[in-house]
Amino acid sequence: MGPEWRLLCDGITDPHHHFAVEEALARLLDEGHSPPTLRMRQVRRAVFVGVHQDTWAEVDVDFCRANDIQIVRRANGGGAVYHDVGSFCYSAFFSRALFPQDDAELYRFFAGPAIQTCADYGVVACFQGRNDLLVRERKIYGSAQMAWYEAFVQSGTFLVNIDFEVMSRALTPPALKFADKPARSVQDRVTSLSQEVGRALDTTAVMARFADHAESMWAIRLAPGDLTAEEQDLAHELLDVKYGTDEWNLGSRRTYRLTLAQRTEEGILSLSADVDGDRIDQVRLGGDVLLSDRNVLDRLEKMLSGCDRIQAPAIVRAASLPVSTREALLRLLEKLGEEAEVPR
């Protein structure tokens, strides 16, 4: 048998509290106070927004407010997703040294239990792109990663019995999201396990199958456990100061003079900026890019804001970015210069 991990099914269904727990576990694992953990969970109706995304552009905030759909920003990258109790998520918390594969290989490795769970129900799911499982060109599972110093978190979402109509109303993705896909809407892009098998399924039973496959395929031993007092205390603190606040979840509705976007291997990267002659006054970098370093775009925003446009490319080239994202940002800066020179 492999190393022992805690199997955590804490029953927290409030999405804000849920993500406060996620960050608390990552922090305390890094500090050596929490064990490797597989956390399985469901939440009430909610939209999870990627850490770099503009909530107001990706979500119908008014619709969500009118229909008691909570909006919460994740600490990891990727795109906005809708959740209800007809879907489930998992997060694997572990020391990065435990799995030496690179980030791309980890996406595929951790998707194994989802592929096998689909197979249990006679459904063939195939890994595609960087982080998705597709069934007949429709997404049934997606995942994201986050590094917290020495700790690493691999998270995934599995659609079992999802409310597609509400999902399509709550999410407002940009057209670029579907530019290279046959689907032209959220509802055309996704599927669920129950839809594929033609009957309603017990989501908790599907979760249990996933956990069993995770134990064998990841070569670990799962032992049911609970949140510690330290984890609960830190989660409540994070809920109060971060995940329960509009400042974190909704962000600013500030408008910029120019906004440009480019698709990369890691997802869509957007650049919004105010430009005064050769000076970049303010910059916002966003999109659904999947970057395990959660702070790299924040650091770049600060370094690019107030700099000369001629200096900006050198700042980007020195940043710790995947090649595709770096090249896309350099192209966006070039376009920014071209657009800034056009009289308005």
C-alpha positions, 0 to 999 in steps of 0.5 A: 500500500502507498502513503496514507492520505486523509479522505475529507468529506466535511459536508460544507455546502456554502461556496464561500466557506468551501474555498476558505477551507481550500486555502486553509488546507493549502497553507497548513499543508505547506507549514507542515500542520496538515496531512496529504488530503483528498477532499470531496465536496458538493456545494449549493448553487454557485458560480466559481470564477477563476482567480484572474477573471473579470467577474462582471464580464464572465458572469450574469451577476444580476441573474445570480443575485436574483436567483440565489446563486452565490458567486465566489472567486477561486484561488486557482486559474481557469474559467468560470464554472457553475455548480450545484449539488448535481456536480462534485469537486475534489481537491488533492493536497500534497507536497509537490515532491510526492509527484515529480511529474510536470504540471501537464503530466499531472493534469492527465494523471489526476484525470485517471479516476474520472475516466475510470468512473465514466467507464463504470457507467459505460461512458468513454471519456477522453483527455483533451487539451490541457485539462479537460475530459470530453465525451463526444466533444462535450466536456464532462470534467475539468481541472485546475492547479495551484502551488502554495510554496511547497504545497500543491493542489490539484482540483477537478470538477465532475458533472453528474446531474447538472442544471444546464439551463441555469448554467447557461443563464449564469455564465457569460463567456466571451466569444473567444472562448468558443473560437476553436470549438464546434460549440457556440454556447456553454450548454452546447459545450458541456455534458453530464454523466446522467445525460450520457447514460440516459437516467438520473444518477446518485451523485454521492455514489459517483463520488464514492466510485471516484474516491475508490479509483483515486486510491488505487490509481494514485497508489495511496491509502485513504483514511476518513478524517475531519478538519482539525481545529487549526484548519477550521479557525484559519478557514473562518478567518479567511472567510471573514477577510477574503472569500466572504467579501465582494471585493474578492469575489466581484472585484472592480468594475473599472473600465480601461481605455483598451482591452485586448485578448489572445488565446494561449496553450494555457487559456485566454489571456486578456490585457486591459490598459490605460496608455498615455503616450509612451507610458502605460498608466494602469494594467490589468491582466486576466482571463482563464489561463491555467498557471500554477503560480497564482501570483505571477500575473499580479506581479506583472501588473504591478511592474507594467503599470507606470512603465514605458511601453518600450521597457514592457517587453523586457519585463515580460520576457524576464517573468516566470511564464509558460512560453505560450503565455509569454509570447501571447502577452508580448503580442498583446503589448505590440497590439497595445502600442498599435492601438494607442497610436490610433487617434480616438 
